[in-house]
Amino acid sequence: MAQTFVITGSTRGIGKGMALAALERGHNVVINGRGEDSVAAAVAELVERCGPDHVAGQAADISEHAAVERLWRCAVERFGRVDYWINNAAVSYPAETIWAQAPAQLSATIDINLRGLLFGSTVAVRKMLDQGGGRIYNMEGMGSDGTQVPRTAVYGTTKYGIRYLTSALIRETADTPVRVGTLRPGMVTTEMLALSLEAAPPDRVERTKRIFNVLADRVDTVAPWLIDQILQDDGHGSVINWMPTHKVLWRFLSSPFVKRNLID
């Protein structure tokens, strides 16, 4: 039986990759982005690949609570209910020190990455309680574990906050039919990873590229795996981690024998 996914920030990158994977497995997906044009383009591409029956789109700025409510309504009006809500949307800007960033950039990063996830989570929990249950997954990223990367402090701060917020949400929903989990996609070759490379000091760019070529993976490798794990997950507080420590160690140990060239 088809289940319904709402994936914020799914017009490109890992979000669109997960949307495609869910559609290929016969499920319903609501595409979301801030702009009407980007949503329409993503929906058209997915319809061409998977047909029109299981995909819808809704432009919504998730930093606005009313827009998140509209996104939920779009899913319910088209598919009847929401089984999976994935808070994936995030923005970043060219690497720079905190004080050199424009106030509008600071606000946008916090509004989308943190406020948007907070609004997405609260709307999803309330509506899922009304419908009798559902699952929410929050996407972590660079900075979630406290690791500091030069000139990415604002983005990293929002991702660090997401881990705290998710932990609190897991505790607060423990006695409800709503299940909450975490997605850790590792290094994925998206625009976000390119910004991480840009943040590297000039004398460490080549070293950073070598590390990325050991650890990074393409969207079409990681996204289907994430969706498969989500569909199999029946726990609460689950951490779906593409690149756990043992896998990191194996990648480095095998790197002299397995050449990977994802980053030029």
PEPEMO-V351317 format. One record per residue. N is the residue number from 1. D_LAST is the distance of its C-alpha to the last C-alpha in Angstrom with 2 decimals. Layout:
n->N d_last->D_LAST
n->N d_last->D_LAST
This chain:
n->1 d_last->42.60
n->2 d_last->39.90
n->3 d_last->38.93
n->4 d_last->37.52
n->5 d_last->34.27
n->6 d_last->33.67
n->7 d_last->30.04
n->8 d_last->29.50
n->9 d_last->26.33
n->10 d_last->25.75
n->11 d_last->24.83
n->12 d_last->21.07
n->13 d_last->18.61
n->14 d_last->20.14
n->15 d_last->23.58
n->16 d_last->23.44
n->17 d_last->22.03
n->18 d_last->25.06
n->19 d_last->27.35
n->20 d_last->26.39
n->21 d_last->26.86
n->22 d_last->30.25
n->23 d_last->31.36
n->24 d_last->30.49
n->25 d_last->32.76
n->26 d_last->35.59
n->27 d_last->35.58
n->28 d_last->36.05
n->29 d_last->33.38
n->30 d_last->33.81
n->31 d_last->30.73
n->32 d_last->30.62
n->33 d_last->28.96
n->34 d_last->30.44
n->35 d_last->30.64
n->36 d_last->32.84
n->37 d_last->30.51
n->38 d_last->27.44
n->39 d_last->29.74
n->40 d_last->31.36
n->41 d_last->28.12
n->42 d_last->26.89
n->43 d_last->30.37
n->44 d_last->30.60
n->45 d_last->27.39
n->46 d_last->28.65
n->47 d_last->32.13
n->48 d_last->30.89
n->49 d_last->29.19
n->50 d_last->31.85
n->51 d_last->34.96
n->52 d_last->36.75
n->53 d_last->38.94
n->54 d_last->36.79
n->55 d_last->34.61
n->56 d_last->35.64
n->57 d_last->34.06
n->58 d_last->35.22
n->59 d_last->33.82
n->60 d_last->34.63
n->61 d_last->33.67
n->62 d_last->33.87
n->63 d_last->34.82
n->64 d_last->38.16
n->65 d_last->40.44
n->66 d_last->42.22
n->67 d_last->39.00
n->68 d_last->38.15
n->69 d_last->41.68
n->70 d_last->41.14
n->71 d_last->38.02
n->72 d_last->40.14
n->73 d_last->42.95
n->74 d_last->40.73
n->75 d_last->39.74
n->76 d_last->43.36
n->77 d_last->44.83
n->78 d_last->42.53
n->79 d_last->42.33
n->80 d_last->45.18
n->81 d_last->43.46
n->82 d_last->40.18
n->83 d_last->39.36
n->84 d_last->35.89
n->85 d_last->34.65
n->86 d_last->31.02
n->87 d_last->30.26
n->88 d_last->26.55
n->89 d_last->26.38
n->90 d_last->24.62
n->91 d_last->23.40
n->92 d_last->21.48
n->93 d_last->21.05
n->94 d_last->18.85
n->95 d_last->19.13
n->96 d_last->22.45
n->97 d_last->25.53
n->98 d_last->28.20
n->99 d_last->30.68
n->100 d_last->28.41
n->101 d_last->27.79
n->102 d_last->30.17
n->103 d_last->32.82
n->104 d_last->31.81
n->105 d_last->28.27
n->106 d_last->29.84
n->107 d_last->32.29
n->108 d_last->29.91
n->109 d_last->27.65
n->110 d_last->30.80
n->111 d_last->32.51
n->112 d_last->29.90
n->113 d_last->28.44
n->114 d_last->31.76
n->115 d_last->34.65
n->116 d_last->33.20
n->117 d_last->32.83
n->118 d_last->36.33
n->119 d_last->37.84
n->120 d_last->36.10
n->121 d_last->37.41
n->122 d_last->40.91
n->123 d_last->41.34
n->124 d_last->40.08
n->125 d_last->42.36
n->126 d_last->45.39
n->127 d_last->44.99
n->128 d_last->44.22
n->129 d_last->47.35
n->130 d_last->49.28
n->131 d_last->48.06
n->132 d_last->48.54
n->133 d_last->45.06
n->134 d_last->41.34
n->135 d_last->38.03
n->136 d_last->35.66
n->137 d_last->32.15
n->138 d_last->30.29
n->139 d_last->26.51
n->140 d_last->25.40
n->141 d_last->22.14
n->142 d_last->20.79
n->143 d_last->24.00
n->144 d_last->26.29
n->145 d_last->26.99
n->146 d_last->27.65
n->147 d_last->24.53
n->148 d_last->23.98
n->149 d_last->20.67
n->150 d_last->21.30
n->151 d_last->21.87
n->152 d_last->21.69
n->153 d_last->25.35
n->154 d_last->26.70
n->155 d_last->24.26
n->156 d_last->24.67
n->157 d_last->28.41
n->158 d_last->28.65
n->159 d_last->26.83
n->160 d_last->29.09
n->161 d_last->32.01
n->162 d_last->31.05
n->163 d_last->31.51
n->164 d_last->34.94
n->165 d_last->35.94
n->166 d_last->35.03
n->167 d_last->37.01
n->168 d_last->39.96
n->169 d_last->39.78
n->170 d_last->39.86
n->171 d_last->43.02
n->172 d_last->44.66
n->173 d_last->44.23
n->174 d_last->45.26
n->175 d_last->48.69
n->176 d_last->47.63
n->177 d_last->46.38
n->178 d_last->43.00
n->179 d_last->40.24
n->180 d_last->37.23
n->181 d_last->33.99
n->182 d_last->30.52
n->183 d_last->27.09
n->184 d_last->24.26
n->185 d_last->21.11
n->186 d_last->18.88
n->187 d_last->15.22
n->188 d_last->14.42
n->189 d_last->11.40
n->190 d_last->13.51
n->191 d_last->14.08
n->192 d_last->15.62
n->193 d_last->12.61
n->194 d_last->10.86
n->195 d_last->14.17
n->196 d_last->14.13
n->197 d_last->11.07
n->198 d_last->13.03
n->199 d_last->16.00
n->200 d_last->14.83
n->201 d_last->16.90
n->202 d_last->15.40
n->203 d_last->16.31
n->204 d_last->14.50
n->205 d_last->11.04
n->206 d_last->9.62
n->207 d_last->12.03
n->208 d_last->11.13
n->209 d_last->7.48
n->210 d_last->9.41
n->211 d_last->11.93
n->212 d_last->10.00
n->213 d_last->8.77
n->214 d_last->12.50
n->215 d_last->14.06
n->216 d_last->12.33
n->217 d_last->13.60
n->218 d_last->13.74
n->219 d_last->16.75
n->220 d_last->18.56
n->221 d_last->18.64
n->222 d_last->19.88
n->223 d_last->22.11
n->224 d_last->24.55
n->225 d_last->25.01
n->226 d_last->25.90
n->227 d_last->28.40
n->228 d_last->29.96
n->229 d_last->30.48
n->230 d_last->31.97
n->231 d_last->34.34
n->232 d_last->35.50
n->233 d_last->35.95
n->234 d_last->39.61
n->235 d_last->39.53
n->236 d_last->39.68
n->237 d_last->37.22
n->238 d_last->34.70
n->239 d_last->31.20
n->240 d_last->28.73
n->241 d_last->25.86
n->242 d_last->22.85
n->243 d_last->21.66
n->244 d_last->24.89
n->245 d_last->25.17
n->246 d_last->25.94
n->247 d_last->22.83
n->248 d_last->20.69
n->249 d_last->22.63
n->250 d_last->22.27
n->251 d_last->18.48
n->252 d_last->18.49
n->253 d_last->21.37
n->254 d_last->19.90
n->255 d_last->16.36
n->256 d_last->17.63
n->257 d_last->18.77
n->258 d_last->16.33
n->259 d_last->12.78
n->260 d_last->10.38
n->261 d_last->6.77
n->262 d_last->6.60
n->263 d_last->3.82
n->264 d_last->0.00
